[in-house]
Amino acid sequence: MMEIEDPPSLVRPVVIAAFEGWNDAAESASAVVDHLLKVWNARVVAVIDPEDYYDFQVNRPSVGVDDNGFRSLTWPSTHVAVASPPDLDHDVILVRGIEPNMRWRGFCAELLACIDDLGGELVVTLGALLADTPHTRPIPVTGTATEPDLVDRMKLEQSTYEGPTGIVGVLQDACVKLDIPAASYWAAVPHYVAQPPCPKATLALLGQIEDLLGVSIPLGDLPDDARAWERGVDELAEEDEDIADYVRSLEETRDTADLPEASGEAIAREFERYLKRRGDEES
């Protein structure tokens, strides 16, 4: 079982989790947790022993040089960190890992036991998938929850997905069986630019986390990175007429499907985030 180092006393913590692999198109979801670990100065308190869950011929350890000049191995694993974000009246547990290669049920049981020991009250998983969406439009994010009251309170949807799933889906199912409230946000990444990173999708997921927690998150260089990413994809499309035509067809489909009132709500939410961030910067 995971051992918690110097167990912290946390206030009504919310769990935010993301895993590299099948659930993480263009590494958009794991980049969210990486960003939060940095801007919230999170402290790692537990690490899953990778021996039981990872195939090291698939997810190989990496060798490097530490701060003292000694060579060291870094093994693929899943880390649990804690943070106390400013202007938030509760704490956050951040889970950042790699989708395990085996024993998924045992993996989820061990992870949720650690979360329970830390007092986690809500588990929020993040994912990203490749989709027929144009890079020139806002990245769509779908939010679902496991319980009807969460669906109503957080203005999410009840998931109707049927088909193959990854560790995020298995973790959600484990939460249901243990009566742990859980929600999930998935960003749709343009499939024709699947290579990481996709800062625009990472920003879209961060916006959902801001809405969920009711707090502004320092974004650093992400907005500039997202604009640069979009310009880069524009240039690639201009060099290939077939891709340019395809992007235009996706734009027409998206613009036709988007309801004016839905677009207005999205603009209003973004404006509210902007005003809150400006207020935080000026205070």
C-alpha positions in Angstrom: 0.0 0.0 0.0 1.0 3.6 -0.5 2.7 5.2 2.4 2.0 8.9 3.0 5.1 10.9 3.9 4.5 13.4 6.7 0.7 13.1 6.5 -0.8 16.6 6.1 -4.0 17.9 7.7 -6.1 19.0 4.8 -9.3 21.0 4.6 -12.1 19.4 2.5 -9.7 18.5 -0.3 -10.8 18.1 -3.9 -8.8 15.6 -6.0 -7.7 16.5 -9.5 -6.2 13.5 -11.4 -4.7 12.9 -14.9 -2.8 10.1 -16.5 -0.5 9.9 -19.5 -1.5 7.4 -22.2 -4.8 6.4 -23.8 -6.8 9.0 -21.9 -4.4 11.9 -22.7 -4.5 13.1 -26.3 -1.6 15.4 -27.0 -0.7 15.2 -23.3 -3.4 17.9 -22.8 -4.8 16.6 -19.5 -1.5 15.6 -17.8 -0.2 19.1 -18.7 -3.0 20.6 -16.6 -1.8 18.7 -13.4 1.8 19.6 -14.3 0.8 23.2 -14.4 -1.1 23.1 -11.1 1.8 21.3 -9.4 4.0 24.2 -10.4 1.8 27.3 -9.8 0.4 25.9 -6.5 3.8 24.7 -5.1 2.4 21.3 -4.5 4.3 18.8 -2.3 4.4 15.1 -3.3 3.3 13.0 -0.3 2.9 9.5 -1.8 4.1 7.5 -4.7 2.7 4.2 -6.0 5.3 1.4 -6.2 5.5 0.8 -9.9 6.6 -2.9 -9.6 3.1 -4.3 -9.5 1.5 -2.1 -12.2 3.9 -1.2 -15.0 5.6 -3.2 -17.7 9.0 -1.7 -17.9 9.5 -2.8 -21.5 6.5 -0.6 -22.4 7.1 2.2 -19.9 10.9 2.2 -19.5 12.7 3.9 -16.6 14.9 6.8 -17.5 18.4 7.5 -16.4 19.7 10.9 -15.6 22.0 13.0 -13.4 20.7 14.4 -10.1 21.5 17.8 -8.5 24.6 16.3 -6.9 26.0 15.0 -10.2 25.2 11.3 -9.5 23.4 9.2 -12.1 20.0 8.0 -11.0 17.0 6.1 -12.3 13.4 7.5 -12.5 10.8 4.8 -12.6 7.4 5.2 -14.3 4.8 5.7 -11.5 1.9 7.7 -10.1 2.5 10.5 -7.7 0.1 12.1 -5.2 0.7 15.7 -4.1 -1.1 18.2 -1.9 -1.5 22.0 -2.3 -3.2 24.8 -0.6 -4.1 27.3 -3.4 -4.4 31.0 -2.3 -7.9 32.4 -2.2 -9.4 28.9 -1.8 -11.1 27.8 1.4 -10.1 24.1 0.9 -7.1 22.1 -0.2 -6.4 20.2 -3.3 -4.9 16.7 -3.9 -3.2 16.4 -7.3 -2.7 12.9 -8.9 -0.2 12.8 -11.8 0.7 9.4 -13.3 1.0 7.1 -16.2 -1.8 4.7 -17.2 -0.7 1.3 -15.6 -0.1 -1.7 -17.8 -1.7 -4.3 -15.5 -3.8 -4.9 -12.4 -6.0 -1.8 -12.9 -8.4 -2.7 -10.2 -5.7 -3.1 -7.6 -4.1 0.2 -8.8 -7.4 2.1 -8.3 -8.0 0.5 -4.9 -4.6 1.5 -3.7 -4.9 5.0 -5.1 -8.4 5.6 -3.7 -7.3 4.2 -0.3 -4.6 6.9 -0.3 -7.1 9.6 -1.3 -9.4 8.4 1.5 -6.6 8.6 4.0 -6.0 12.2 2.9 -9.7 13.0 3.3 -10.5 13.6 -0.4 -14.2 14.5 -0.8 -14.5 14.8 -4.6 -12.5 13.1 -7.3 -12.2 15.0 -10.6 -10.5 13.2 -13.5 -9.2 14.9 -16.6 -8.9 13.4 -20.1 -8.4 14.4 -23.7 -9.5 12.6 -26.9 -8.9 13.1 -30.6 -12.0 14.5 -32.4 -13.3 16.1 -35.5 -13.0 19.6 -34.2 -11.3 22.6 -35.9 -8.2 24.1 -34.2 -9.5 27.6 -35.0 -12.5 27.4 -32.7 -12.7 27.0 -28.9 -11.7 23.5 -27.7 -14.9 21.7 -26.7 -14.9 20.3 -23.1 -17.4 17.7 -21.9 -18.1 17.4 -18.2 -19.8 14.3 -16.7 -20.5 13.1 -13.2 -21.3 9.8 -11.5 -24.2 11.1 -9.3 -27.4 12.9 -10.3 -27.0 15.5 -7.6 -23.5 16.3 -8.9 -24.9 16.6 -12.4 -27.4 19.2 -11.2 -25.1 21.1 -8.9 -22.1 21.2 -11.2 -24.2 21.6 -14.4 -22.6 18.5 -15.9 -24.0 15.6 -17.9 -24.7 12.0 -17.1 -22.3 9.9 -19.1 -23.9 7.8 -21.9 -20.6 6.6 -23.4 -20.3 2.9 -24.3 -17.1 1.4 -25.5 -13.5 0.8 -24.6 -12.2 2.8 -21.6 -8.9 3.7 -20.0 -7.7 4.0 -16.4 -9.8 7.2 -16.0 -13.0 5.2 -16.7 -11.9 2.4 -14.4 -11.1 4.9 -11.6 -14.6 6.6 -12.1 -16.2 3.1 -11.8 -14.3 2.4 -8.6 -15.4 5.7 -7.2 -19.1 4.7 -7.9 -18.7 1.4 -6.1 -17.2 3.1 -3.1 -19.8 5.9 -3.0 -17.1 8.6 -3.7 -18.5 11.6 -5.6 -16.6 11.9 -8.9 -16.7 14.1 -12.0 -14.7 14.0 -15.3 -13.8 16.7 -17.9 -12.7 15.7 -21.4 -11.2 18.1 -24.0 -11.6 17.4 -27.7 -8.2 17.8 -29.5 -8.2 18.3 -33.3 -7.2 14.9 -34.6 -5.1 16.3 -37.4 -2.6 17.8 -34.9 -2.4 15.0 -32.5 1.2 15.4 -31.5 1.9 17.0 -28.1 1.7 19.6 -26.7 -1.7 21.2 -27.3 -1.7 24.2 -25.0 -5.1 25.3 -26.3 -6.7 22.1 -24.9 -4.8 22.4 -21.7 -6.2 26.0 -21.3 -9.7 24.8 -21.9 -9.4 22.2 -19.2 -7.9 24.7 -16.8 -10.9 27.0 -17.4 -13.2 24.2 -16.2 -11.1 23.7 -13.1 -11.4 27.5 -12.4 -15.1 27.3 -12.7 -15.3 24.2 -10.5 -13.1 25.7 -7.7 -14.3 29.3 -8.1 -10.7 30.5 -8.1 -8.4 32.2 -10.7 -5.4 30.0 -11.7 -2.2 31.8 -12.8 -1.8 30.8 -16.4 1.8 31.9 -17.0 2.8 31.5 -20.7 0.0 29.2 -21.6 -2.2 31.8 -23.4 0.8 32.9 -25.5 1.7 29.2 -26.2 -1.9 28.5 -27.2 -1.9 31.4 -29.7 1.5 30.3 -31.1 0.2 26.8 -31.4 -2.8 28.0 -33.4 -0.7 30.1 -35.7 1.6 27.2 -36.3 -1.3 25.0 -37.3 -2.6 27.8 -39.5 0.7 27.8 -41.4 0.7 24.1 -41.8 -2.9 24.2 -43.2 -1.9 27.0 -45.6 0.8 24.8 -47.1 -1.6 21.9 -47.8 -4.8 22.7 -49.7 -6.4 19.4 -48.7 -5.9 20.2 -45.1 -7.1 23.7 -45.5 -10.3 22.5 -47.2 -10.8 20.0 -44.4 -10.4 22.6 -41.7 -12.9 24.8 -43.5 -15.4 22.0 -43.6 -14.9 21.4 -39.9 -15.5 25.1 -39.2 -18.7 25.1 -41.2 -20.0 22.0 -39.3 -19.0 23.4 -36.0 -20.5 26.9 -36.6 -23.8 25.3 -37.8 -24.0 23.1 -34.8 -23.3 25.7 -32.2 -26.4 27.3 -30.8 -26.2 31.1 -30.3 -27.3 30.8 -26.7 -24.6 28.2 -26.0 -22.0 30.4 -27.6 -23.2 33.3 -25.5 -22.9 31.3 -22.3 -19.4 30.3 -23.2 -18.4 34.0 -23.8 -20.0 35.1 -20.6 -18.1 32.4 -18.6 -14.8 33.4 -20.2 -15.5 37.1 -19.5 -16.2 36.3 -15.8 -12.9 34.5 -15.6 -11.1 37.4 -17.2 -12.6 39.9 -14.7 -11.8 37.7 -11.8 -8.2 37.3 -12.9 -7.8 41.0 -13.5 -9.2 41.6 -10.0 -6.7 39.2 -8.5 -3.8 40.8 -10.3 -4.7 44.3 -9.1 -5.3 43.3 -5.5 
